[in-house]
């Protein structure tokens, strides 16, 4: 199983809601986890560098599994994330 789950996306797409719900799903499955949200501490930094960050993630081939954040409620999207992650 993967050791880290990175949820990316532009501002306002629901990353925090999905991360919180994924943490709940993982906890319910007995998987130790921590949800760390950096948006509140660095929103301006993210906004200024969104394009650059997307390029870095693409170059690093970080996206092993992609889920559309608009595919349902945060809980439904989190379930898709955790399922694709192999839990």
C-alpha positions in Angstrom: 0.0 0.0 0.0 1.1 3.6 -0.7 2.6 5.5 2.3 1.3 8.9 1.3 -1.8 10.4 -0.3 -1.4 13.8 -2.0 -4.6 15.6 -2.9 -4.0 18.4 -5.4 -6.2 20.8 -7.3 -7.0 24.4 -7.7 -8.5 26.6 -5.0 -12.1 25.8 -4.0 -12.4 22.4 -5.7 -12.9 20.5 -2.4 -9.4 19.2 -1.5 -9.9 19.9 2.2 -13.4 18.3 2.3 -12.1 15.2 0.4 -9.0 15.0 2.6 -11.1 15.1 5.8 -13.5 12.5 4.5 -10.6 10.3 3.3 -9.1 10.5 6.8 -12.4 9.3 8.2 -12.6 6.4 5.7 -9.0 5.4 6.6 -9.7 5.6 10.3 -12.9 3.6 9.9 -10.8 0.9 8.1 -8.3 0.9 10.9 -5.5 2.6 8.9 -3.4 5.0 10.9 -3.4 8.4 9.1 -2.9 12.1 9.5 -4.6 14.8 7.4 -2.4 17.8 6.9 -3.9 20.8 5.1 -1.5 23.6 4.1 -4.0 25.8 2.2 -5.0 28.0 5.2 -1.3 28.8 5.9 -0.3 29.3 2.3 -3.2 30.3 0.2 -1.6 33.3 -1.4 1.6 31.2 -2.2 -0.6 28.6 -3.8 -2.5 31.1 -5.9 0.7 32.7 -7.2 2.4 29.4 -8.0 -0.5 27.2 -9.1 0.8 26.7 -12.7 4.4 26.1 -11.5 3.2 23.6 -8.9 1.1 21.7 -11.5 4.2 21.4 -13.7 6.3 20.1 -10.8 3.7 17.5 -9.9 3.4 16.4 -13.6 7.2 16.2 -14.0 7.4 14.1 -10.8 4.6 11.8 -12.1 2.8 12.2 -8.8 -0.6 11.3 -10.1 -0.8 7.6 -9.9 -4.5 7.7 -9.4 -6.9 10.6 -10.3 -10.4 11.2 -9.0 -12.6 14.1 -10.2 -13.5 16.1 -7.1 -16.8 16.9 -8.6 -17.8 13.2 -8.9 -20.0 13.4 -5.8 -20.1 14.5 -2.2 -16.8 14.8 -0.3 -17.5 11.4 1.3 -18.2 9.8 -2.0 -15.1 11.2 -3.6 -13.1 10.2 -0.5 -14.4 6.6 -0.9 -13.2 6.7 -4.6 -9.8 8.0 -3.5 -9.3 5.4 -0.8 -10.5 2.6 -3.1 -8.1 3.6 -5.8 -5.4 3.9 -3.3 -5.7 0.3 -2.4 -7.3 0.3 1.0 
